Amino acid sequence: MKISVLIPTYNEERYILQTLKKVNDQKNKFDLEIIISDDGSTDGTISLLNNNQNLYDKLIDNKNNQGKGSALRTGFDNCSGEIIIIQDADLEYDPREFSDLIEPFLKNDADVVYGSRFLGNKTKRILYFKNRVANFFLTFLVNIFTNLNFTDVETGYKAFKKEILKEIQLKENSFAFEIEFTMKVAKLKKKIFEVGVSYNGRTIEEGKKIRLRDGILAIYCILKYKLFN
C-alpha cells in the first residue's frame, strides 16, 4: 500500500529538514511518497529544500502565500498514494507515529483517521489554556452538528483514503480547512477513527501561526458547512 505524506510548509527553515529526515526514517516500514507544498515561504525554506532534494519526491512551490488549505489542495493533486497523511512541517506531530495512524486502515478498513492530542497517554507539551478551551469548544460544536464524537477536530494529523477527495470539494484556503474537511467527511457517513498521538506544540515565539481570527473563522465554517455543502 502506497502512502503519500503531504507536508504543507510556510517559513519553516528551522524545522523542515528535521521533519523530512524523520519522515524518511519511516520508509523502512512503509512505501512512502513525500510531497511538499510550500505556501510562498519568504525565509530560507525553499533554498534548503532545493539543496536537499534527496529528502523528498516532489516540491510544489506555490510562490504566493494563500494559506494552509490552499497549499493542501495543490498538494492533493500531486499525491498518488492510496492513503494520504498530512504531516505538519514543524514537528509538533511525530512521524514515528505513522504506524498508529495506518493501523485502523489495515485492521478496521477505516476511511479516515484523526490523530487526537487528547486521547491516550502519550507525551503532550503543556501550553496555552485558551487554545485548549477553544479547541474543546470547536470540537463540541462540530459534534453537536454532526452527531459524531470527535475529541480533536483541529488536529493537524489527519490520514484518509485518497478516494475520499473525489466525493468532496474543498474550498477553504486558511486553517479553516480542518473544519471544512471534517464537516464534509461527516456527511459522507464514512468510517472515521481516532488514535491518540503525542504533541510537541510550539509557542507563538517559536513560530506557531494559528491566531484568534482562525478560531472565529472556524465557528463560521461549522455553521456554513452544516447548512451548505
Secondary structure, DSSP 8 states (H G I E B T S, - for coil): -EEEEEEEESS-TTTHHHHHHHHHGGGGTSEEEEEEEE----SSHHHHHHTTGGG-SEEEE--S---HHHHHHHHHTT--SSEEEE--TTSSS-GGGHHHHHHHHHHH--SEEEEETTSSS--B----HHHHHHHHHHHHHHHHHH----S-TT-S-EEEEGGGGGT------STTHHHHHHHHHHHTT--EEEEE--B----TTTT----HHHHHHHHHHHHHHHH--
